[in-house]
Amino acid sequence: MSHTADEIASQPACWRQAVDLLPRHAAALPQPGERVAVIGCGTSWFMAQSYAALREAAGHGRTDAFAASEAPLDREYDRVLALTRSGTTTEVLHALERVRGRIRSTALTAVPDGPAGALADDSVVLDFADERSVVQTRFPTSQMILLRAHLGEDLSAALRDADTAVTEELDERVLAAPQITFLGAGWTYGLAQEAALKVREAAAWWTESYPAMEYRHGPIGIAAPGRAVWPLGAAALPAGLDGQIAATGAHLVRPSGLDPLAELVKAQRVAAELAATLGRDVDSPPHLTRSVVLEDAS
Ligand SMILES: O=P(O)(O)OC[C@H]1O[C@](O)(CO)[C@@H](O)[C@@H]1O
């Protein structure tokens, strides 16, 4: 079994641990009313998008999500939350340097004593969820569980759904699809982006991702018999879209009722399985590294 498959399967236990650790980390996370910029790269950027949508919807205050390289941190923020598994990603470190002494910052990372933690005012370390694989699976989802718990969500159903997500049979028509489009709405748009990235990273397979209401505005042109459309959560399948997808002949993955984060776990499993079918080493995808460290970036 690959490290990636092991790490995917360990998510139910990791999620429970993340919930249990909330009291230890709560004070270092964004407080209600703070204006927050959440930054990250790749997977961590997409988790930033999901968390930002959830935090605003929960009424905790303005929350913007940015790719670390594009973050307009000259704006008025009370806190920067940097999501970074490795704690070494160059663009994240640069962003933390830019706000040092001016905006309070928190690094949420998997590695104790890393560069991001040294630059940030506060650190939240989820070392139990660190990964050997290049592609991130259990760290970002455990991080999301911690953040959702901190927003006051009751996660008991999500924790049960995690058990289902790691054992349930995968959709054969998705595994056979030459192209998969993930849809999201609100906080699940970031999850859709991450699901699509996961399949690209692990299997070099053609995926796309859109906010559900944007799908009719052109992207549906890609839908065709054999290809798959996978909304993450019921809100990601707005009224009438099922009929429009059916008309293209594409396979629609109907929302399962599982928590959307558990749906993401199923997408991770699809990514790993596709990689295996294609004979790829899912633990070390070509051209990708655990973290992007730019030697001569200034
Ligand atoms: O969360 P970190 O450690 O900053 O790393 C982000 C990196 O993680 C990845 O998901 C690893 O493939 C990439 O998207 C990105 O380069």
The ligand as a MOL file (V3000), in Angstrom:
LIG
                    3D

  0  0  0     0  0            999 V3000
M  V30 BEGIN CTAB
M  V30 COUNTS 16 16 0 0 0
M  V30 BEGIN ATOM
M  V30 1 O 1.1540 23.6260 2.5360 0
M  V30 2 P 2.5620 23.8850 2.0790 0
M  V30 3 O 3.5630 23.0470 2.7840 0
M  V30 4 O 2.8890 25.3460 2.1070 0
M  V30 5 O 2.6920 23.4020 0.6220 0
M  V30 6 C 1.8810 23.7310 -0.4400 0
M  V30 7 C 2.2070 22.7110 -1.4720 0
M  V30 8 O 1.4860 21.5310 -1.2010 0
M  V30 9 C 1.1010 20.9130 -2.3610 0
M  V30 10 O -0.2380 20.5400 -2.2330 0
M  V30 11 C 1.9850 19.6960 -2.5340 0
M  V30 12 O 1.8340 19.0800 -3.7370 0
M  V30 13 C 1.2780 21.9290 -3.4690 0
M  V30 14 O 0.0200 22.3270 -3.8950 0
M  V30 15 C 1.9400 23.1200 -2.8660 0
M  V30 16 O 3.1530 23.3670 -3.4960 0
M  V30 END ATOM
M  V30 BEGIN BOND
M  V30 1 2 1 2
M  V30 2 1 2 3
M  V30 3 1 2 4
M  V30 4 1 2 5
M  V30 5 1 5 6
M  V30 6 1 6 7
M  V30 7 1 7 8
M  V30 8 1 7 15
M  V30 9 1 8 9
M  V30 10 1 9 10
M  V30 11 1 9 11
M  V30 12 1 9 13
M  V30 13 1 11 12
M  V30 14 1 13 14
M  V30 15 1 13 15
M  V30 16 1 15 16
M  V30 END BOND
M  V30 END CTAB
M  END
